[in-house]
Amino acid sequence: MEAGEVVVVSCAAPREKFWGVLLGLTATGVTLRAVPLDACEDWLRQHAAGGPALIGPVTIFLPAHRLERIEIEESSGAVECFADRFRRMTGRDPKDALLGGPAGGGDARREM
């Protein structure tokens, strides 16, 4: 697993899942630019409609003791991954949208 890949991270205590771009992975934990998995559909519709940014990705560090699973998000057969679906519905690269790249209104990380 390399920095820059789109991943799904499952956490414990509290139980959460995040979808986003892996920024770093060390023995102490993982750093992501991500959206909570339960908000991904709304985030996708927001981008597809071109409306105001009400939901946005956050940069988060998750300590290793909370990590249950990290998986590279990819399509499998007829099942389309969220990144491919985002690309198809918006015409944008999901990494650009998560990291605040082209058509994202600047670097979203600076707005925090």
Secondary structure, DSSP 8 states (H G I E B T S, - for coil): --TT-EEEEEETTTTEEEEEEEEEEETTEEEEEEEEGGGHHHHHHHHHHT----S--EEEEEEGGGEEEEEE---BTTB--HHHHHHHHHSS-HHHHHHT-TTSSS-GGGG-
